[in-house]
Amino acid sequence: MRAAGAGRGELDGNPITVTVDMVDRHDPATGFAAMERLTGWHAAMMAALIAAGEVPSGCTPWRGRARHRFMQRVRRGISFTERWS
């Protein structure tokens, strides 16, 4: 399964864009299909970060430590590339 997403914002008053490309495949060790690994998994990881008090609940900006902790958890076995411009 291949997915891509982009975000736009500002950094130090300058426009910035990040594009994330992700590729995942069936995991024979767990039996999970790529679609299973890429749907509820992310919601569960974010819920765990909220429960641990690392990010506030609700709609919040995607910044700093929360983003890095989330990506550390997601990266296990899933291929990501990030392009900043």
N, C-alpha and C positions, 0 to 999 in steps of 0.2 A: 504494500500500500504506500502510495506517495501522496504527500500533502504539502502545501505551501501557504504561508501567511505573511502579511506585512503590517507593520505599524509605523505611524508617522507621529512626530512630535517635535519638541525643541530641546536643545542642549546648549546651555549658556547663551540663549537668545538666538541660536541658529537652527534652521530646520534640519531634521535628521530623520532618516528612514532606516528601519531594520527589516530585512526579509529573512524568514526562517524556512528552510526546506527540510523535510523530514521523510525518511524512508524506513519502513518496518516490514517484516515478514513473519510468517508463522514461526512460533517458538516450539520446536519439537520437545524441549525439556519440560515445558509446562502444558503443552497442548493448546495454548491460546493462539487464536488466529490474530493477524495484524489488526483487524477491525476491533476485536475484543480488547487488545492491548491499547488501542488508541482512542477509546471512547470513555468508558467509566473510570479508567485508571487515573486520568488527569484530575477528574473531579475528586476522587478519593485522596489523591496526594494533596490537593489544595485544602480539602476538609481537614486533613491531618495537620497541616501548617496552621490553619485557623484554630483548631483544638489545642495546639501547643502554644498558642499565643504569639506565634511568629509573624502573623499577618492579621489585620482586623477583618472581621466578617463584613459582608456587603460589598458594594462596588467601591473599589479603591484603585488608585493609580498603580501601575505595574512598575515598581521601582526597587532599586537597591537589593538588599539582602533577600527579600522574598523571592524576587526573580531568580537569583542565583541558587537559592535552596531548592526551588521548584525544578529548575533545569538540572541540578545535580541528581535529583530523584528520577526525573524523566529519562535522562540519558542512559540509564542502565539498559544496554542492549538495543537501543534505538538510535539510528544514525541521524544527526542534525548538522546542518551547516547554517551559519549566520553571516549575513552581509550587511554592513553598516555603511551608509552613505549620507 
